[in-house]
Amino acid sequence: MFESLSRIQNPVARSVTAAFTTLSVITLASAIVIGFTKPKDESASKTAVYASFIGAGCSALFGLARGKGKQQNATQVQDEGQAVQATESTIWKDWRDFVVVRKVKESEEITSFYLQPGDQGAIPAFQPGQFLTIKLEIPGQARPVIRTYSLSDYAEPHVYYRLSIKRESMPPGLDVMPGLASNFMHDQIHEGSVIPAKPPSGKFVLDVQKSIPAVLISNGVGITPMISMAKAVTRLNPDRPLWFLHGARDGSFHAFREEVSAIAAQNPNLTVHYAYSRPRAEDAGHHQSVGYVDTALIQSLVMQDAEYFLCGSPPFMEAIRAGLSAANVPESRVFFEVFTKASKAIGDRPLAEVNGNKIEAATIVFAQSNQTIAWSADADSLLEFAEANGLNPPYSCRQGICGTCECKLLEGEVEYQTTPTATVEEGSVLICIAKPKTANVVLDL
């Protein structure tokens, strides 16, 4: 009956139907009862009549309420569906042009770039800790330079993305110079510049909804994803205990000091600790300890089980990882990200051994490009082989660290020259450190 009433759209008709239906049911039931029990009792008959009308009135009101509730539920479902659709519509594929709307110097080495879409459309939210992949047309380079940089802010609503980039030195003799993109960004990218970008990505993320304490540990430019994490927790789950531990040389190399302090002022469950290795006189009152962020400092501040998030220079990461392991912190509670090659010790992950039966003759099929090419044993990786044959797959670190070059393996098997640091989805491979293991390999490129 309830569902039948809900299908009647006109509220008056729905109310009348409910009233007459109930009136009929109560009248019939009353007649049967009185007929068997008190057939000549006039007061009983009056009571039955009153009950019938009261029941009809209640049913009429119920019919109106039933319809309104149903209508509200339908409206809510429709609104939720539109919200999901709107969110999905903000995610783009491949490259999308972004305009630099602000450029801010944060420290002696780090500059921030605020990006908004050139089409002025909406942009999707992201998980705190993820990065943005950008493409730069650098003069003198034969092909676009692709790099990944952590998103360093968590603004709500999401109307811009912020990248905070450290100017890296340019050591000679390297095929891919670490400082090539960062120096170009600092020197040649200004407000109004257009930079193509892919949607936010990355698996180094903090689950905001968890209740377990989180410890954010960084040095140098490793602070960038930590700001995003701290802001997200403060806004979305402020009851979660949070530590923010950061190391810098001195105040001139310490980016976002005031910004993080402002977050802490809003969140009583956030503990901030800055360690300066070589503080200046003017740094007095702006740091909590002299020295480095190390395991001893972490243990002195965090006195309970927690999740640990690490980002910084490779030696810093290795030292913290080793210290936490010695302190019996489960590996499942430690998360890290680094975009430069670390030594074998990080994560205690051994190098993968290359199969003894080296594949001399193999066929590589690039499915999207409709190319079938004989493998060259001189190629260092499938990425290099693809580039040599005119393809332009995305990449950044070329060392299995960032995961930018991940693509679907449609057929065959590959083997890694080193164990990937990046997490690889099932059925996918990192082509920057992979070679064919079987005589036929089909890639979704």
C-alpha positions, 0 to 999 in steps of 0.5 A: 500500500505504501509503495502504491501511495508513493506512485500517486504524484498529485498530493490531493489525490494521494491524500483522498485515496489514503483516507478512503482506503483506511475508512473502508478498512476500519468500517468493515472491521468494526462492523464485523466485530460489533456484529459478533459481540454487541449487535444492539449496542448503540454506543459501540456503533458510535465508537466505531464510526468515530474511529473510522473517521479518525483513522481516515484523517490520520491516513490522509495526513500520512498520504501527504507526508509519504509523498513529500518524503518520497519526493525529498528522497528522489530530489536528494538522490538526483542531487547526489547523482549530479554532484558525482557527475560534476566531480567526474566531469572535472577529471581530464585525460592526457594534457590540459593547459594551465596558466600560472596566476601567481609566482611566490618565492618561499625561501632561498631555494623554493618558489611556488607556482599557482596554476589555474586551468586555461579553459577556466573550468573546474578541477578535481580534488586530489588526495593529500600527498599526490603530485602533478605531472607537467610538460615543459618546452625548454629551448635546446631540448629535442623533446618536451621535458616531463617532470612530476612535482608534489602538490603543496597546498590543499585549498577548499574549494579546489580552484588552483593547484600549487607546485613548490619547486626547489632550484636544483644544481645542474651537475655536468655529465648526466644524460638527464640533468636534475636541474634542467626543469627546476632552473627553467621554472625558476628563471623562465616561467612567470605569471601568465605562462602556460604549462600543460599538466596531467590530472593529479596522481600518485600513491604516496597519500594520507587517508584523512579519515583514519584515527591513528596518529600521523607523523609527517617527517621531512627536510628541504623541499620534502615539506611540500606534500606534508603541507597538503596532508596537514591542511587536509587533516586539519580541515577534514579530521581535526581530532586526529593527532598529528605531528609535523617534523621538519628539518632545514639549514636555517630560516632562509632555507625554511619554506612555509614556516608561517603557513604551517604555524597558521595551520597549527594555530587552527588545530590543537591536535597538531604538534609542530617541531622545526630543527635547524642544523645551522641556525642564525642569530635571527632564527631565535624563536623560530625553531625548537631544536638545533641539529637534524630530524632523526629517529631519536628526536622522533621517539622523544616527541611521539610516544604512541603507535602512529603512521609515519610519512617521509619525504626528503633527500635520499640520505635523510630518508635512508637514515629515518627508515633505518631508525624506525626499523630499529625501533620496531616500527612495522614497515606497513606503518611507514610511507615514503616518497622520493623523486631522485634515485636512492641507494639500495638500502632504502626500504630494504628492497634488494635489486631484482635479478635479471633472468639468466636466459637473456632474451636476444630476439623479441618482438615488441608491439605498441598497440595504440601506435599500431607498431610491431618492432623487433627488440634491440638488445642494446636498448637499456629499457622499454622506455628507451626502445619506445623513444628510439622508435618515435614514441613519446611515452610519459616519464620523469625519474627514469628509475622506477621511483615516480611511476609516471611511465606506468602502462598496461602490459597487454601480453607477454612478460617483462623483467625489472633491472631494479626493484620498483620503488613506485607501486605498480598496478596489477597488469601494468609495468614501469617501462623505464626499468623494464626489458622483455622477458618473453619473445612477444611483449604487447604494450598499451602505447 
